[in-house]
Amino acid sequence: MLASGVLGISGKTLKRVADSGAGAVVTKSCGLDVREGFPNPTVVEVPCGLLNAFGLPNPGVKAICEEIAEAKDGKVPVIASVYGFSKNDYAEAAGIAEEAGADAVELNVSCPHVREVGVEIGQKADLVAEVTSSVKSKVDVPVIVKLSPNVSNIVDIGIATQRSGADALCAINTVRAMAIDINVKKPILGAKIGGLSGPAIKPIAVRCVFELYEAVDIPIIGCGGAAGWQDAVEFLLAGAVAIQIGTAIVHKDLGVFKEIESGLADYMKDGGFRRIDELVGLAHRG
């Protein structure tokens, strides 16, 4: 799956990603209102991945509706990522996305660098539960909740989310981090603190998926640092039923989807596996 935040604002681009082999695409996170985001610099490459603090810039969920319709020409599920600063914001945005044809909604409760109160939602189990319940009462399409790794116990958040009716979890969003320019002696990002993605966070993401798998009964989507078929297998063994790809597209290209698909198919054939679900959670057995 295409992860939210990468190539997700244009319907044409989402369709292109689908044509490149993605099994599903997730839009960039959109809220009820237009948002400009943070001043530059908003992204910096670090040795272990990418550090970004875009500040959720978007044209608003109503503007993205036309893009969702165009993206559906890619013939794969289109998942709308929405955010808000209250449970009602989330529910209204999700409802608009559903009306536009989104096959599911992903709730971004875990952006690590937005200053408003919204950033706190994903760090508190009761708030995540309230948001999830509110959205579930508004829409009929599946609701996926994207969890934050910037918490003391992600399992508690996952359990509360499941109890509130979530259909699936996505683990994880970016890890709160920063970089400082030693020459000018100031933080590089305009927002100072951002979210780290890429290879460095994969072990964190795998751990989160592993722990969640032992505690919840709903599907888990692995996200964070996957760049090759070996990473996809690792997430599946930990308990994920699907994998989202983001930063790897920047470091490689859209060919990463078919590369992972091909490598995974060979791995399954060599191991005598006939279905993906035979791999899911295998690391927990024996």
VOLUM-307183 format. One record per residue: x, y, z of N, C-alpha, C in turn. Coordinates in steps of 0.1 Angstrom, whole numbers, padded with zeros to 4 digits, always signed. Example, Ala and Ser with C-alpha at 12.3 -4.5 7.8 and 13.67 -1.06 7.14 Angstrom:
BEGIN
+0132-0057+0078+0123-0045+0078+0132-0033+0078 +0128-0022+0071+0137-0011+0071+0129+0000+0079 
This chain:
BEGIN
+0008-0012+0000+0000+0000+0000+0009+0012+0000 +0004+0023-0007+0011+0036-0006+0007+0042+0008 +0017+0046+0015+0015+0053+0028+0010+0067+0026 +0003+0072+0035-0002+0086+0035+0010+0095+0036 +0009+0107+0029+0019+0117+0029+0029+0117+0018 +0029+0106+0010+0038+0105-0001+0030+0103-0014 +0031+0113-0023+0024+0112-0036+0009+0111-0035 +0003+0116-0024-0011+0113-0021-0020+0125-0023 -0016+0136-0030-0025+0147-0031-0032+0148-0044 -0027+0141-0054-0032+0142-0068-0039+0129-0072 -0051+0129-0078-0057+0117-0082-0049+0110-0093 -0043+0118-0102-0035+0113-0113-0023+0105-0107 -0017+0111-0097-0005+0105-0091-0009+0092-0083 -0020+0092-0076-0025+0080-0069-0028+0069-0079 -0034+0073-0091-0036+0063-0101-0023+0057-0106 -0013+0066-0108+0000+0061-0113+0006+0052-0103 +0005+0054-0090+0010+0045-0080+0003+0032-0081 -0010+0032-0083-0018+0019-0084-0013+0012-0096 -0011+0019-0107-0006+0013-0120+0008+0007-0118 +0015+0012-0108+0029+0007-0106+0029-0005-0097 +0018-0010-0093+0018-0022-0085+0013-0022-0071 +0009-0010-0066+0004-0009-0052-0009-0016-0051 -0012-0023-0040-0025-0030-0039-0035-0021-0033 -0032-0009-0028-0041+0001-0023-0033+0014-0022 -0040+0025-0022-0033+0038-0020-0040+0046-0009 -0032+0054-0002-0037+0063+0009-0034+0077+0005 -0044+0086+0006-0042+0100+0003-0034+0107+0014 -0030+0118+0010-0023+0127+0020-0034+0131+0031 -0030+0133+0043-0040+0136+0053-0046+0150+0050 -0060+0150+0051-0067+0162+0049-0077+0165+0060 -0079+0178+0063-0088+0182+0074-0100+0189+0068 -0108+0195+0076-0119+0202+0071-0116+0215+0064 -0105+0222+0068-0101+0235+0063-0088+0234+0056 -0086+0244+0047-0073+0245+0040-0062+0248+0050 -0051+0242+0048-0040+0244+0058-0027+0246+0050 -0019+0257+0053-0007+0260+0046+0005+0252+0051 +0005+0248+0063+0016+0240+0069+0027+0249+0074 +0039+0243+0076+0050+0251+0082+0059+0257+0072 +0067+0267+0076+0076+0273+0066+0088+0264+0063 +0094+0266+0052+0106+0258+0049+0118+0262+0058 +0127+0252+0060+0128+0239+0054+0118+0229+0061 +0111+0221+0053+0102+0211+0058+0106+0197+0057 +0117+0194+0050+0122+0181+0050+0138+0181+0048 +0144+0172+0055+0159+0171+0054+0162+0156+0054 +0172+0152+0046+0177+0138+0046+0187+0137+0056 +0186+0126+0064+0196+0123+0074+0201+0109+0071 +0213+0105+0076+0219+0092+0073+0210+0080+0074 +0200+0081+0083+0191+0069+0085+0177+0071+0080 +0175+0081+0072+0161+0082+0066+0158+0097+0063 +0145+0100+0064+0141+0114+0062+0134+0120+0074 +0137+0133+0076+0131+0140+0087+0122+0151+0081 +0109+0151+0085+0100+0161+0079+0091+0167+0089 +0088+0180+0086+0078+0187+0094+0070+0196+0085 +0061+0190+0077+0053+0197+0067+0042+0205+0074 +0037+0200+0085+0026+0207+0092+0013+0204+0086 +0011+0192+0079-0001+0188+0073-0007+0199+0064 +0001+0204+0054-0005+0213+0044-0015+0205+0035 -0026+0211+0032-0036+0204+0024-0047+0214+0020 -0054+0211+0009-0064+0219+0004-0078+0217+0010 -0079+0209+0020-0091+0206+0027-0098+0194+0021 -0105+0186+0029-0111+0173+0024-0121+0175+0013 -0128+0186+0012-0137+0188+0001-0130+0189-0012 -0118+0196-0012-0110+0197-0025-0105+0184-0029 -0102+0175-0020-0096+0162-0023-0106+0152-0029 -0119+0155-0028-0129+0146-0032-0128+0143-0047 -0125+0153-0055-0124+0151-0070-0112+0142-0072 -0101+0143-0064-0089+0135-0066-0092+0121-0062 -0100+0118-0052-0104+0105-0048-0111+0098-0060 -0120+0105-0066-0128+0099-0077-0119+0096-0089 -0109+0104-0092-0099+0101-0102-0090+0090-0098 -0086+0089-0086-0077+0078-0081-0084+0065-0082 -0097+0064-0081-0104+0051-0082-0103+0045-0096 -0099+0053-0106-0096+0047-0119-0085+0038-0119 -0077+0038-0108-0065+0029-0107-0070+0015-0103 -0083+0013-0100-0088-0001-0098-0083-0007-0085 -0078+0000-0076-0074-0005-0063-0081+0003-0052 -0083-0002-0040-0089+0006-0030-0082+0019-0027 -0090+0030-0025-0085+0043-0022-0089+0046-0008 -0079+0048+0000-0082+0051+0015-0079+0066+0017 -0089+0073+0023-0087+0087+0026-0081+0089+0040 -0070+0096+0041-0064+0099+0054-0070+0112+0059 -0076+0112+0071-0082+0125+0076-0076+0128+0090 -0076+0141+0093-0072+0145+0106-0081+0156+0111 -0080+0159+0124-0089+0170+0130-0083+0174+0143 -0090+0183+0149-0086+0188+0162-0097+0185+0173 -0107+0177+0169-0117+0173+0178-0124+0161+0172 -0131+0153+0180-0137+0141+0174-0147+0145+0163 -0154+0156+0164-0163+0160+0154-0157+0164+0141 -0145+0170+0142-0137+0173+0130-0134+0160+0122 -0129+0150+0129-0126+0137+0123-0138+0131+0117 -0149+0131+0124-0162+0125+0119-0167+0132+0106 -0167+0145+0107-0172+0152+0095-0163+0150+0083 -0150+0151+0085-0140+0149+0074-0141+0135+0068 -0143+0125+0077-0144+0111+0073-0157+0109+0065 -0168+0116+0069-0180+0115+0062-0180+0121+0048 -0173+0132+0046-0171+0138+0033-0163+0129+0024 -0152+0123+0030-0144+0114+0022-0152+0102+0017 -0160+0096+0026-0169+0085+0022-0178+0089+0011 -0184+0100+0012-0194+0104+0001-0186+0106-0012 -0173+0109-0011-0166+0111-0024-0162+0098-0030 -0164+0087-0023-0161+0074-0028-0149+0067-0022 -0144+0072-0011-0133+0065-0004-0137+0051+0000 -0129+0042-0002-0132+0028+0002-0130+0025+0017 -0122+0034+0023-0120+0033+0038-0114+0047+0042 -0114+0049+0055-0107+0061+0060-0096+0057+0070 -0085+0064+0069-0075+0062+0079-0074+0075+0088 -0075+0073+0101-0075+0084+0110-0060+0087+0114 -0056+0099+0110-0042+0103+0114-0043+0110+0128 -0041+0102+0138-0042+0107+0152-0028+0109+0158 -0018+0108+0149-0004+0105+0154+0007+0114+0147 +0003+0125+0141+0014+0133+0135+0022+0139+0146 +0035+0137+0146+0044+0141+0157+0049+0155+0158 +0045+0164+0148+0051+0177+0148+0041+0188+0146 +0028+0185+0148+0018+0196+0147+0016+0202+0160 +0016+0215+0161+0016+0221+0174+0003+0222+0181 -0008+0221+0173-0021+0223+0179-0025+0210+0188 -0036+0211+0194-0040+0201+0203-0042+0187+0196 -0044+0187+0183-0046+0174+0176-0034+0165+0178 -0022+0170+0180-0011+0161+0182-0012+0152+0194 -0019+0157+0204-0021+0150+0217-0030+0138+0216 -0039+0138+0206-0050+0128+0205-0044+0114+0205 -0034+0112+0197-0028+0098+0195-0020+0094+0207 -0017+0103+0216-0009+0099+0228-0018+0096+0240 -0031+0097+0239-0040+0094+0250-0051+0084+0245 -0052+0073+0252-0061+0062+0248-0075+0067+0248 -0079+0075+0258-0093+0079+0259-0097+0088+0247 -0088+0097+0243-0091+0105+0232-0091+0098+0219 -0082+0088+0217-0082+0080+0205-0096+0073+0204 -0100+0067+0215-0112+0060+0216-0124+0069+0212 -0124+0081+0217-0135+0090+0214-0136+0093+0199 -0124+0096+0194-0124+0099+0179-0128+0087+0171 -0124+0076+0174-0127+0064+0167-0142+0061+0168 -0148+0062+0179-0162+0060+0181-0170+0070+0173 -0166+0083+0173-0173+0093+0166-0173+0091+0151 -0161+0087+0146-0161+0084+0132-0169+0072+0128 -0168+0061+0136-0176+0049+0133-0191+0052+0133 -0195+0061+0141-0210+0065+0141-0214+0073+0129 -0204+0078+0121-0207+0086+0110-0205+0079+0097 -0196+0069+0095-0194+0063+0083-0196+0048+0083 -0198+0042+0071-0200+0028+0070-0188+0021+0065 -0179+0028+0058-0167+0022+0053-0157+0018+0065 -0148+0009+0062-0138+0005+0073-0130+0017+0078 -0128+0017+0091-0120+0028+0097-0107+0022+0103 -0096+0028+0097-0082+0024+0101-0077+0035+0110 -0071+0032+0121-0065+0042+0130-0050+0040+0129 -0043+0051+0125-0028+0051+0124-0022+0055+0138 -0015+0046+0144-0010+0048+0158+0003+0055+0158 +0006+0062+0169+0018+0069+0171+0028+0060+0179 +0041+0060+0175+0051+0053+0183+0056+0061+0195 +0052+0074+0195+0057+0083+0205+0048+0083+0218 +0046+0071+0223+0039+0068+0235+0046+0058+0244 +0042+0057+0256+0049+0048+0265+0045+0034+0263 +0032+0032+0258+0027+0018+0256+0017+0018+0245 +0021+0015+0233+0013+0015+0221+0002+0004+0222 +0004-0006+0230-0006-0017+0231-0019-0011+0238 -0017-0003+0248-0029+0003+0255-0037+0011+0245 -0030+0019+0237-0038+0027+0227-0045+0018+0217 -0038+0007+0213-0044-0002+0203-0056-0009+0209 -0056-0013+0221-0067-0020+0228-0079-0011+0229 -0076+0002+0233-0087+0012+0234-0093+0015+0220 -0085+0015+0210-0090+0017+0197-0099+0006+0192 -0095-0006+0194-0103-0018+0191-0116-0018+0198 -0116-0015+0210-0128-0015+0218-0138-0004+0213 -0133+0006+0207-0141+0017+0202-0146+0014+0188 -0143+0003+0182-0149-0001+0170-0140+0000+0157 -0127+0003+0159-0118+0004+0147-0118-0009+0140 -0118-0009+0127-0117-0021+0119-0103-0026+0116 -0093-0017+0118-0079-0021+0116-0070-0010+0122 -0058-0014+0125-0048-0005+0130-0037-0003+0120 -0030+0008+0119-0018+0010+0111-0007+0014+0121 +0004+0007+0121+0015+0009+0130+0028+0009+0122 +0035+0021+0121+0034+0033+0130+0035+0045+0121 +0032+0057+0127+0035+0069+0121+0050+0073+0124 +0055+0084+0120+0069+0088+0121+0072+0090+0136 +0085+0089+0139+0091+0091+0152+0096+0105+0154 +0092+0111+0165+0095+0125+0168+0110+0126+0169 +0116+0136+0161+0130+0137+0160+0134+0151+0155 +0147+0154+0155+0152+0167+0150+0166+0166+0145 +0170+0176+0138+0184+0177+0133+0188+0192+0135 +0201+0194+0138+0207+0207+0140+0218+0210+0131 +0218+0221+0125+0229+0225+0116+0241+0230+0125 +0252+0224+0125+0263+0227+0134+0270+0240+0130 +0268+0244+0117+0274+0257+0113+0267+0269+0117 +0253+0269+0114+0245+0280+0119+0240+0279+0133 +0242+0266+0138+0239+0263+0152+0224+0265+0155 +0216+0261+0146+0202+0262+0148+0195+0249+0142 +0183+0246+0147+0176+0234+0141+0174+0237+0126 +0174+0226+0118+0173+0227+0104+0159+0229+0099 +0150+0222+0105+0136+0223+0101+0130+0236+0106 +0121+0242+0097+0114+0254+0101+0106+0252+0114 +0100+0240+0116+0093+0238+0128+0101+0232+0140 +0114+0231+0137+0124+0227+0147+0124+0211+0149 +0112+0206+0153+0110+0192+0155+0101+0186+0145 +0105+0174+0140+0097+0168+0130+0095+0153+0132 +0092+0146+0121+0090+0131+0123+0100+0124+0114 +0106+0114+0120+0116+0106+0113+0110+0094+0106 +0113+0092+0094+0108+0080+0086+0120+0073+0080 +0118+0061+0074+0128+0054+0067+0134+0043+0075 +0145+0037+0071+0151+0025+0076+0153+0025+0091 +0156+0037+0097+0159+0037+0111+0148+0033+0120 +0135+0036+0115+0124+0033+0124+0118+0019+0121 +0123+0012+0112+0117-0001+0109+0117-0011+0121 +0128-0012+0129+0128-0020+0140+0118-0016+0151 +0115-0003+0152+0105+0002+0161+0091-0002+0156 +0089-0001+0143+0076-0004+0137+0073-0019+0138 +0083-0027+0136+0082-0042+0137+0078-0046+0151 +0085-0040+0161+0082-0042+0175+0068-0039+0178 +0064-0027+0173+0050-0023+0176+0040-0032+0170 +0042-0037+0158+0033-0046+0152+0033-0059+0160 +0044-0064+0164+0045-0076+0171+0037-0076+0184 +0039-0065+0192+0032-0063+0204+0017-0062+0202 +0013-0054+0193-0001-0053+0190-0008-0066+0186 -0001-0074+0178-0007-0086+0173-0010-0095+0185 -0003-0095+0196-0006-0103+0207-0017-0098+0216 -0021-0085+0213-0031-0079+0222-0044-0076+0215 -0045-0075+0202-0057-0072+0195-0061-0082+0185 -0074-0082+0181-0079-0092+0172-0082-0086+0158 -0081-0073+0157-0083-0067+0144-0070-0066+0135 -0072-0065+0122-0060-0065+0114-0050-0053+0116 -0037-0056+0114-0027-0046+0116-0020-0043+0103 -0018-0031+0099-0011-0027+0087+0003-0022+0092 +0014-0028+0087+0027-0024+0091+0032-0012+0083 +0038-0002+0089+0042+0010+0082+0055+0015+0090 +0065+0018+0082+0077+0024+0088+0090+0017+0084 +0096+0023+0074+0109+0018+0070+0110+0006+0060 +0099+0001+0056+0099-0010+0047+0104-0005+0033 +0114-0012+0028+0120-0008+0015+0122-0019+0005 +0121-0032+0010+0123-0043+0002+0114-0055+0006 +0115-0066-0001+0106-0077+0002+0110-0083+0015 +0123-0083+0019+0127-0088+0032+0120-0081+0043 +0118-0068+0042+0112-0060+0052+0097-0063+0052 +0091-0065+0041+0077-0069+0040+0074-0083+0047 +0083-0092+0045+0082-0105+0052+0083-0103+0067 +0093-0095+0071+0095-0093+0085+0082-0087+0092 +0075-0078+0085+0063-0072+0090+0052-0083+0091 +0051-0091+0080+0041-0102+0080+0043-0112+0091 +0056-0116+0093+0059-0125+0104+0055-0119+0118 +0057-0106+0119+0054-0100+0132+0039-0099+0134 +0031-0100+0124+0016-0099+0125+0009-0090+0116 +0016-0083+0108+0009-0074+0098+0002-0082+0087 -0009-0077+0082-0016-0083+0071-0013-0076+0058 -0008-0064+0059-0004-0056+0048+0007-0046+0052 +0014-0040+0042+0025-0031+0045+0024-0019+0037 +0026-0007+0043+0026+0005+0036+0040+0010+0033 +0042+0016+0021+0055+0020+0017+0054+0035+0015 +0064+0042+0020+0065+0057+0019+0078+0062+0015 +0087+0063+0024+0101+0069+0022+0108+0061+0011 +0106+0048+0010+0113+0040+0000+0111+0045-0014 +0099+0051-0016+0096+0056-0029+0106+0068-0033 +0109+0076-0022+0118+0087-0024+0132+0082-0027 +0137+0072-0019+0150+0066-0021+0152+0057-0033 +0140+0051-0037+0141+0043-0049+0132+0049-0060 +0121+0043-0063+0111+0049-0072+0099+0040-0071 +0089+0042-0080+0076+0035-0079+0078+0020-0082 +0089+0016-0087+0092+0002-0090+0093-0006-0078 +0094+0001-0066+0096-0007-0053+0084-0016-0051 +0072-0012-0055+0060-0021-0053+0061-0034-0060 +0064-0034-0073+0066-0047-0080+0078-0055-0075 +0088-0047-0071+0100-0054-0066+0097-0062-0053 +0089-0056-0044+0085-0063-0032+0076-0074-0035 +0067-0072-0044+0057-0083-0048+0065-0095-0054 +0074-0092-0062+0082-0103-0069+0090-0111-0058 +0097-0103-0050+0105-0110-0040+0097-0118-0030 +0085-0112-0026+0077-0119-0017+0071-0132-0023 +0068-0131-0036+0063-0143-0043+0074-0154-0043 +0086-0151-0046+0097-0160-0046+0099-0166-0032 +0099-0158-0022+0100-0162-0008+0090-0173-0004 +0077-0170-0008+0066-0179-0005+0068-0192-0012 +0072-0191-0025+0074-0203-0033+0085-0212-0027 +0096-0206-0024+0107-0213-0018+0104-0219-0005 +0095-0213+0003+0091-0218+0016+0079-0227+0017 +0073-0229+0005+0061-0237+0004+0048-0231+0009 +0048-0217+0009+0036-0210+0014+0027-0207+0001 +0014-0209+0003+0005-0207-0008-0003-0194-0006 -0005-0190+0006-0012-0178+0008-0005-0169+0018 -0007-0156+0017-0001-0146+0025-0004-0148+0040 -0017-0152+0043-0021-0154+0057-0013-0165+0064 -0007-0174+0056+0001-0184+0063+0014-0178+0069 +0018-0166+0065+0030-0160+0070+0026-0151+0082 +0014-0146+0082+0010-0136+0092+0011-0141+0106 +0020-0135+0114+0021-0138+0128+0030-0151+0131 +0036-0156+0121+0044-0168+0122+0055-0167+0133 +0060-0155+0135+0071-0153+0144+0066-0155+0159 +0053-0156+0161+0048-0158+0175+0046-0172+0178 +0048-0181+0169+0045-0195+0171+0058-0203+0175 +0056-0213+0183+0066-0223+0185+0077-0218+0195 
